[in-house]
Amino acid sequence: MLLRELNEARCGQPFEKLGWIYDNEKSLWCLRAWLPHAKKVAVRRIEKKSIECSLKCLNADGLFEAEFPELAAPFSYALKVDYADAKTEVIDPYQFHDEAFRGLAEMKHSADNIYRTLGAQIMETEAGGVKVKGVRFAVYAPSAMSVSLIGDFNYWDGRRHPMQRSLCGHWVLFVPGLEAGARYKFELKDMHGHCLPHKADPVGFYSDQYPSFASVVYDQKQYEWHDADWLLAQRNDKLEQPISIYEMHFASWKRHDDGSSLSYREMADQLIPYLLEMNYTHIELMPIMEHPFSGSWGYQPLGLFAPTSRFGSADDFKYFVDRCHKAGIGVILDWVPAHFPSDAHGLARFDGTPLYEYEDPRRGWHPDWNSYIYDFGRDTVRQFLIASALYWLDHFHIDGLRVDAVASMLYWDYSRDDGEWVPNLDGGNHNYEAISLLQWFNREVYERFPHAMTIAEESTAFSGVSRPTYTGGLGFTFKWNMGWMNDSLRYMAKEPVHRKFHHNDLTFSMVYHYNENFVLSLSHDEVVHGKQSLLYKMPGDEWQQAANLRTYMGYMYAHPGKKLNFMGTEIAQSTEWDHDGQLDWWLLGFDKHRGQKNLIRDLNRLYRSESALYDADYLQSGFEWLDHSNWESSSLLMLRRNKAQDSFIIAACNFTPVPRDGFRIGVPEAGCYQIVLNTDSSEYWGGDYFVGADVFQSEAVESHGKSNSIVLNLPPLATVFIKKVAE
């Protein structure tokens, strides 16, 4: 029976049948070893060089045994093994019971213990007074009949390293001698004994690419960080900080001449100086968690604990983050807890059952993305997801997580027709399990990593996304303002002559602005799948398209809310984003595109330098419409104040190609005013339309509800920023 179990890789309790086994009937110890294809085996005490004895071959398949008197055993041992074509010595894993189970008892008390306990953990123990280094493997598969560890170290032979089942459904084994870099997977038999596809480690910290997708042992402790000061300085109120985010897809920002992607270290050398030049405060990376298909852009991840090896090692990615922090740039990662792909080596029916996904396809299968949906009500899945989030903040010093597809998590009927979804217990469409998971996620992040922020991509009117969990909110720091994005882009796409009939599209966002902490987002989703680039969304001839885009950018930076722009916006990319290519950097050889780059650079500089543009984003005292009703002229006047109410900026937008000469603007205080940024400047490829004197002296003429006003010539298709200056 034992031989059959071992030969068929169906042994679920190897510690009861291999290593030291006590024979009660004979009152002696039996040392049993399983070494397929071995010809001879001898045993040596680890602390001695001499051979203790030879093991008797019980079967030609590789089962060996020797008996020892009760007082002579057990001792720590190594096995000297002769094969037909080689000799080797190994330290038998099946003498390390306690090491295999280390940490499992404490794991359930805290989600972060999952990445400290499961996966491949490099560790050191003592045997016979000698230090023994190796790797402890642990994987959760409660419905499996048996699990074997396979890898290069055992010829991917599931017979050689059967793992031990714990009472709570984890399978464990400590393998002496293994080091970082060892490739491995798990071979599972389901509850009926059927062999499943070889599975990568769900908590693997690094992995191979196609075709192996093997997990790789990784040393978490070898990188030395240099960003302690940065992390300490980030413990501030993000709502009051300037946040201008450069969203990017790592592989397609810039490529080598041969078409290959930049590595993490190459990106640090090239991207960081660019971000500093452009005055961005943060970078947001589309998912770099390991994913099997590049065409998913990372949004179909299977390695929630592993940075993709496409661009280098995990330490190379840490180096990239470290360099960003040294340069004063925060790093935000897109994180995908909503769904996962059905690749055979991944999480799908991991142990032969829906271990990670909802079993009912009306809840567990996403029709839009052809992927599985996590079972947000299962405690082990919830801890797995929370552990993933904490892992990136802990081991990679990430500054924030932007959670993808939150709306799909919140609603059972998301993208489903009647009859295709199952209501909640109250008969409604809210997924209470996902809601509570997101609340727990935010509580854990803020409690453990007070420097971090969380951002929700949530496209519905769900209430309280960025409100504290103790008030019933989801607890995110920020929420993407998808309504502002849709309304404003719809407005900008119209010919200027028609815009006056759609003026509300520009102003409606302030009706609900204070309901959430919004990020104004112009993301990758707006420049793919036939939606055109931002530049080509704009109407008119070449000059008007560029001028419209510049006006729109000015309006965005004047509007309350943090900012996010997808890569390419800053150079007025003319084609849609192509994940297999790179940005059209050659466009910077033309004045129009250099002008757009200069504008974004200067908008970011102005934004960061003027507290009125950011520190009261979510306070009603920080914003005032001077004029939102001039629909006939398609113009807007906004007044931004800082939290201390001792500084203000006025923004005037003209969304028509008609100059507004003698344009009167009410000002809060008498004095001298100056234009500090004009999107129509020739530096930005604008027309440099004459706006008047360099300094505008206010007049005691009432306008826009103010007792004083200034007069200037408002350029066509332009946004100007005006500030009071010393006389």
HUVEN-V206187 format. One record per backbone hydrogen bond with DSSP energy under -0.5 kcal/mol. CO is the residue of the C=O (numbers start at 0). NH is the residue of the N-H. If there is no record, write none. Layout:
BEGIN
co=CO nh=NH
co=CO nh=NH
END
This chain:
BEGIN
co=0 nh=4
co=1 nh=5
co=2 nh=6
co=3 nh=7
co=4 nh=9
co=4 nh=10
co=5 nh=8
co=9 nh=11
co=11 nh=164
co=12 nh=15
co=13 nh=16
co=13 nh=17
co=18 nh=20
co=18 nh=31
co=20 nh=29
co=21 nh=23
co=22 nh=26
co=22 nh=27
co=26 nh=69
co=27 nh=22
co=28 nh=67
co=29 nh=20
co=29 nh=31
co=30 nh=65
co=31 nh=18
co=32 nh=34
co=32 nh=63
co=34 nh=37
co=39 nh=81
co=40 nh=54
co=41 nh=79
co=42 nh=51
co=42 nh=52
co=43 nh=77
co=44 nh=47
co=49 nh=44
co=52 nh=42
co=55 nh=57
co=55 nh=64
co=58 nh=61
co=58 nh=62
co=60 nh=36
co=61 nh=34
co=61 nh=63
co=62 nh=57
co=62 nh=58
co=63 nh=32
co=64 nh=55
co=65 nh=30
co=67 nh=28
co=68 nh=71
co=68 nh=72
co=69 nh=72
co=75 nh=45
co=76 nh=91
co=77 nh=43
co=77 nh=79
co=78 nh=80
co=78 nh=89
co=79 nh=41
co=80 nh=82
co=80 nh=87
co=81 nh=38
co=81 nh=39
co=85 nh=82
co=87 nh=80
co=89 nh=78
co=89 nh=91
co=91 nh=94
co=92 nh=95
co=95 nh=99
co=96 nh=100
co=97 nh=101
co=98 nh=101
co=100 nh=103
co=102 nh=106
co=103 nh=106
co=103 nh=107
co=105 nh=108
co=106 nh=109
co=109 nh=112
co=110 nh=113
co=111 nh=115
co=112 nh=116
co=113 nh=116
co=113 nh=117
co=118 nh=120
co=118 nh=137
co=119 nh=121
co=120 nh=135
co=122 nh=133
co=124 nh=131
co=126 nh=129
co=129 nh=126
co=131 nh=124
co=132 nh=176
co=133 nh=122
co=134 nh=136
co=134 nh=174
co=135 nh=120
co=136 nh=172
co=137 nh=118
co=138 nh=140
co=138 nh=170
co=140 nh=143
co=145 nh=188
co=146 nh=162
co=147 nh=186
co=149 nh=184
co=150 nh=153
co=150 nh=155
co=151 nh=154
co=153 nh=156
co=155 nh=157
co=156 nh=159
co=160 nh=148
co=163 nh=171
co=165 nh=168
co=168 nh=140
co=169 nh=165
co=170 nh=138
co=171 nh=163
co=172 nh=136
co=172 nh=174
co=173 nh=175
co=174 nh=134
co=174 nh=177
co=178 nh=181
co=181 nh=216
co=182 nh=151
co=183 nh=214
co=184 nh=149
co=185 nh=187
co=185 nh=198
co=186 nh=147
co=187 nh=195
co=188 nh=144
co=188 nh=145
co=189 nh=192
co=193 nh=189
co=198 nh=185
co=200 nh=203
co=205 nh=215
co=208 nh=211
co=208 nh=212
co=213 nh=207
co=214 nh=183
co=216 nh=180
co=217 nh=219
co=218 nh=221
co=222 nh=224
co=226 nh=230
co=227 nh=231
co=228 nh=232
co=229 nh=233
co=231 nh=234
co=233 nh=235
co=235 nh=237
co=236 nh=239
co=237 nh=240
co=242 nh=244
co=242 nh=562
co=243 nh=280
co=243 nh=281
co=244 nh=246
co=244 nh=564
co=245 nh=283
co=246 nh=566
co=247 nh=249
co=247 nh=285
co=248 nh=251
co=248 nh=252
co=249 nh=252
co=251 nh=582
co=252 nh=582
co=253 nh=261
co=255 nh=258
co=259 nh=255
co=262 nh=266
co=263 nh=267
co=264 nh=268
co=265 nh=269
co=266 nh=270
co=266 nh=271
co=267 nh=271
co=269 nh=273
co=270 nh=274
co=271 nh=275
co=272 nh=276
co=273 nh=277
co=274 nh=278
co=274 nh=279
co=275 nh=278
co=280 nh=329
co=281 nh=245
co=282 nh=284
co=282 nh=331
co=283 nh=247
co=283 nh=285
co=284 nh=333
co=287 nh=307
co=289 nh=301
co=289 nh=302
co=291 nh=293
co=292 nh=295
co=292 nh=297
co=293 nh=296
co=295 nh=298
co=299 nh=291
co=301 nh=303
co=302 nh=289
co=302 nh=305
co=305 nh=289
co=307 nh=310
co=308 nh=311
co=310 nh=263
co=312 nh=316
co=313 nh=317
co=314 nh=318
co=315 nh=319
co=316 nh=320
co=317 nh=321
co=318 nh=322
co=319 nh=323
co=320 nh=324
co=321 nh=325
co=322 nh=326
co=323 nh=328
co=324 nh=327
co=329 nh=282
co=330 nh=398
co=330 nh=399
co=331 nh=284
co=332 nh=401
co=334 nh=336
co=334 nh=403
co=337 nh=373
co=339 nh=371
co=342 nh=345
co=344 nh=199
co=346 nh=349
co=348 nh=351
co=352 nh=350
co=352 nh=354
co=355 nh=374
co=359 nh=362
co=359 nh=363
co=360 nh=364
co=363 nh=372
co=364 nh=366
co=365 nh=369
co=365 nh=370
co=370 nh=365
co=371 nh=339
co=372 nh=357
co=373 nh=375
co=374 nh=377
co=377 nh=381
co=378 nh=382
co=379 nh=383
co=380 nh=384
co=381 nh=385
co=382 nh=386
co=383 nh=387
co=384 nh=388
co=385 nh=389
co=386 nh=390
co=387 nh=391
co=388 nh=392
co=389 nh=393
co=390 nh=394
co=390 nh=395
co=391 nh=395
co=391 nh=397
co=398 nh=452
co=399 nh=332
co=400 nh=402
co=400 nh=454
co=401 nh=334
co=401 nh=403
co=402 nh=405
co=402 nh=456
co=404 nh=408
co=405 nh=408
co=405 nh=409
co=406 nh=410
co=409 nh=430
co=410 nh=413
co=412 nh=415
co=416 nh=419
co=420 nh=422
co=423 nh=426
co=427 nh=423
co=428 nh=411
co=429 nh=431
co=430 nh=434
co=431 nh=435
co=432 nh=436
co=433 nh=437
co=434 nh=438
co=435 nh=439
co=436 nh=440
co=437 nh=441
co=438 nh=442
co=439 nh=443
co=440 nh=444
co=441 nh=445
co=442 nh=446
co=443 nh=447
co=444 nh=448
co=448 nh=451
co=452 nh=400
co=453 nh=476
co=453 nh=477
co=454 nh=402
co=455 nh=457
co=455 nh=479
co=456 nh=405
co=456 nh=406
co=461 nh=464
co=463 nh=466
co=463 nh=473
co=463 nh=474
co=464 nh=475
co=466 nh=474
co=467 nh=470
co=467 nh=472
co=468 nh=471
co=477 nh=455
co=478 nh=518
co=479 nh=481
co=480 nh=484
co=481 nh=485
co=482 nh=486
co=483 nh=487
co=484 nh=488
co=485 nh=489
co=486 nh=490
co=487 nh=491
co=488 nh=492
co=490 nh=493
co=491 nh=538
co=494 nh=497
co=494 nh=498
co=495 nh=498
co=495 nh=499
co=497 nh=500
co=498 nh=501
co=499 nh=502
co=501 nh=504
co=502 nh=505
co=502 nh=506
co=503 nh=507
co=506 nh=509
co=507 nh=510
co=507 nh=511
co=508 nh=511
co=508 nh=512
co=511 nh=514
co=512 nh=515
co=515 nh=517
co=516 nh=478
co=517 nh=561
co=518 nh=480
co=518 nh=520
co=519 nh=521
co=519 nh=563
co=521 nh=565
co=522 nh=525
co=523 nh=526
co=524 nh=527
co=526 nh=576
co=527 nh=530
co=532 nh=536
co=533 nh=536
co=533 nh=537
co=534 nh=537
co=540 nh=544
co=541 nh=545
co=542 nh=546
co=543 nh=547
co=544 nh=548
co=545 nh=549
co=546 nh=550
co=547 nh=551
co=548 nh=552
co=549 nh=553
co=550 nh=554
co=551 nh=555
co=552 nh=556
co=553 nh=557
co=554 nh=558
co=561 nh=519
co=562 nh=244
co=563 nh=521
co=564 nh=246
co=565 nh=568
co=567 nh=570
co=567 nh=572
co=568 nh=571
co=572 nh=534
co=573 nh=532
co=576 nh=578
co=577 nh=580
co=582 nh=584
co=583 nh=586
co=584 nh=587
co=585 nh=588
co=586 nh=589
co=589 nh=593
co=590 nh=594
co=591 nh=595
co=592 nh=596
co=593 nh=597
co=594 nh=598
co=595 nh=599
co=596 nh=600
co=597 nh=601
co=598 nh=602
co=599 nh=603
co=600 nh=604
co=601 nh=605
co=602 nh=606
co=603 nh=607
co=604 nh=608
co=605 nh=609
co=608 nh=610
co=609 nh=612
co=610 nh=613
co=610 nh=614
co=613 nh=616
co=615 nh=618
co=618 nh=621
co=619 nh=622
co=621 nh=640
co=623 nh=625
co=623 nh=638
co=626 nh=636
co=628 nh=630
co=629 nh=633
co=629 nh=634
co=633 nh=654
co=635 nh=652
co=636 nh=625
co=636 nh=626
co=637 nh=639
co=637 nh=650
co=638 nh=623
co=639 nh=648
co=641 nh=644
co=646 nh=641
co=647 nh=723
co=648 nh=639
co=649 nh=721
co=650 nh=637
co=651 nh=719
co=652 nh=635
co=652 nh=654
co=653 nh=717
co=655 nh=716
co=656 nh=658
co=658 nh=660
co=659 nh=662
co=659 nh=713
co=661 nh=663
co=662 nh=711
co=664 nh=709
co=666 nh=707
co=670 nh=697
co=671 nh=724
co=672 nh=695
co=673 nh=675
co=673 nh=722
co=676 nh=720
co=677 nh=680
co=679 nh=687
co=680 nh=683
co=680 nh=685
co=681 nh=684
co=690 nh=712
co=693 nh=674
co=694 nh=696
co=695 nh=672
co=698 nh=700
co=698 nh=708
co=702 nh=705
co=705 nh=702
co=707 nh=666
co=708 nh=698
co=709 nh=664
co=711 nh=662
co=711 nh=713
co=712 nh=714
co=713 nh=659
co=717 nh=653
co=718 nh=678
co=719 nh=651
co=720 nh=675
co=720 nh=676
co=721 nh=649
co=722 nh=673
co=724 nh=671
END
